[in-house]
Amino acid sequence: MMIFLTALVVFTLVVFLLTALTGAPYVPTQRKEIQQAFDELRPIGMHDTVLDIGSGDGVILSEVADRGAQAVGYELNFYLVWISRWRLRKYGDRVRVSLKNLWSSPFPDDVTLVYTFGESRDIAKMYRKVEQEATRLGRPLELLSYGFAVPGIECVRQHRAHFLYQVTPLHLKEP
């Protein structure tokens, strides 16, 4: 039994380490900060579909669903996908959590806002991914970044550590 528990702990640590190396590490977000961002910076409602990149334990998805919007989570760590699905089951089909890699997965066609806790090494690349998806969808998208500003891109609004960007499709940008 002890060998099994040791193997399980090691396996879990490896999963979390690999997830941190390929994306942002798992850092739980405080619900109060999310509520303030959605109250002060970008109110959301029933006409929104919010994609949370690196959805972790689902706290963002829960807040989004509580506000009447559709919530979609992409997560690399299957433990966190399982935990999120279990925690968010009361929302039914308003919340979807998938084991997906942002870089190789298209956004849902009805997405209006992309939420991320990126990190400094990936935030510019993440902005470009949102820009590519806005181009694919043929309409602007909004990006709400927690913790990091996108270098060289002016945010539309900022509230504490949250930065809101309007992302225009590439074919609609002025030369």
Secondary structure, DSSP 8 states (H G I E B T S, - for coil): -HHHHHHHHHHHHHHHHHHHHHS-------HHHHHHIIIII----TT-EEEEET-TTSHHHHHHHHTT-EEEEEES-HHHHHHHHHHTGGGGGGEEEEE--GGGS---TT--EEEE---TTTHHHHHHHHHHHHHHHTS-EEEEEES---TT---SEEETTEEEEEE--GGGS--
